[in-house]
């Protein structure tokens, strides 16, 4: 199986689950819960990606201050 290499960009539209973990500064389980609650899950074939903007808007909306 061949892995595709990507260059890092400043403002990605989508990220993988590891990127979601880094974005939310949480473990895999909580990051996925946040991503699902935000409606940010994107399925491309067998690959799962997360819409970064939806996650950011969701976190802003649930922030208490």
C-alpha positions in Angstrom: 0.0 0.0 0.0 1.4 3.4 -1.0 1.1 6.3 1.4 0.6 9.8 -0.1 2.8 12.5 1.3 1.4 16.0 1.8 3.1 19.3 2.5 2.0 21.2 5.6 -0.2 24.2 4.9 -1.2 27.0 7.2 -5.0 26.8 7.0 -6.2 23.4 5.9 -9.9 22.8 5.1 -9.8 19.2 6.2 -7.7 17.3 8.7 -7.3 13.7 9.7 -8.0 12.4 13.2 -4.5 13.1 14.4 -4.9 16.7 13.2 -8.2 16.9 15.0 -6.6 15.7 18.2 -3.9 18.4 17.8 -6.5 21.0 17.0 -8.7 20.2 20.0 -5.7 19.4 22.3 -7.5 16.2 23.4 -7.3 12.5 23.1 -8.7 10.5 20.2 -12.0 9.7 21.9 -12.8 13.3 22.9 -11.6 14.7 19.6 -13.9 12.4 17.6 -16.8 13.2 20.0 -16.2 16.9 19.3 -15.9 16.4 15.6 -19.2 14.4 15.4 -21.0 16.9 17.6 -19.8 19.7 15.3 -21.1 17.8 12.2 -17.6 18.0 10.8 -17.1 14.4 9.7 -16.3 13.9 6.0 -16.1 10.4 4.6 -14.0 10.0 1.4 -14.0 6.4 0.5 -12.6 4.6 3.5 -10.8 7.8 4.7 -12.3 10.0 7.4 -11.4 13.7 7.5 -12.7 16.5 9.7 -13.9 20.0 8.5 -11.7 22.4 10.5 -14.0 25.4 10.2 -17.0 23.5 11.6 -15.0 22.3 14.5 -13.8 25.8 15.3 -17.3 27.3 15.0 -18.7 24.5 17.3 -16.0 25.2 19.9 -16.7 28.9 19.8 -20.4 28.2 20.2 -20.0 26.1 23.3 -17.4 28.3 24.9 -18.6 29.8 28.2 -16.8 33.1 28.0 
